[in-house]
């Protein structure tokens, strides 16, 4: 029963995020930066790329460190003598 409640709450949170994301408005300068017809479109695309980099770089670092730790632990388990 508890797992069903958790799934329901997660589904409601995701639905709320997806429905409210369309209503969020950007400031006029940010909105103009992402307009394809404006002269600042390249600057808006550069900001977008830098935001993606700042979002994904920590995830990649944590994933790489976790992979290295798992590999070291697996190699230690394989090379440890059995009693």
BELJODA-V382809 format. One record per residue. N is the residue number from 1. RES is the residue in three letters. SS is DSSP state (helix for helix, strand for strand, loop for the rest). Layout:
[[N | RES | SS] [N | RES | SS]]
//
This chain:
[[1 | UNK | loop] [2 | UNK | helix] [3 | UNK | helix] [4 | UNK | helix] [5 | UNK | helix] [6 | UNK | helix] [7 | UNK | helix] [8 | UNK | helix] [9 | UNK | helix] [10 | UNK | helix] [11 | UNK | helix] [12 | UNK | helix] [13 | UNK | helix] [14 | UNK | helix] [15 | UNK | helix] [16 | UNK | helix] [17 | UNK | helix] [18 | UNK | helix] [19 | UNK | helix] [20 | UNK | helix] [21 | UNK | helix] [22 | UNK | helix] [23 | UNK | helix] [24 | UNK | loop] [25 | UNK | loop] [26 | UNK | loop] [27 | UNK | loop] [28 | UNK | helix] [29 | UNK | helix] [30 | UNK | helix] [31 | UNK | helix] [32 | UNK | helix] [33 | UNK | helix] [34 | UNK | loop] [35 | UNK | loop] [36 | UNK | loop] [37 | UNK | loop] [38 | UNK | loop] [39 | UNK | loop] [40 | UNK | loop] [41 | UNK | helix] [42 | UNK | helix] [43 | UNK | helix] [44 | UNK | helix] [45 | UNK | helix] [46 | UNK | helix] [47 | UNK | helix] [48 | UNK | helix] [49 | UNK | helix] [50 | UNK | helix] [51 | UNK | helix] [52 | UNK | helix] [53 | UNK | helix] [54 | UNK | helix] [55 | UNK | helix] [56 | UNK | helix] [57 | UNK | helix] [58 | UNK | helix] [59 | UNK | helix] [60 | UNK | helix] [61 | UNK | helix] [62 | UNK | helix] [63 | UNK | helix] [64 | UNK | helix] [65 | UNK | helix] [66 | UNK | helix] [67 | UNK | helix] [68 | UNK | helix] [69 | UNK | helix] [70 | UNK | helix] [71 | UNK | helix] [72 | UNK | helix] [73 | UNK | helix] [74 | UNK | helix] [75 | UNK | helix] [76 | UNK | helix] [77 | UNK | helix] [78 | UNK | helix] [79 | UNK | helix] [80 | UNK | loop] [81 | UNK | loop] [82 | UNK | loop] [83 | UNK | loop]]
//
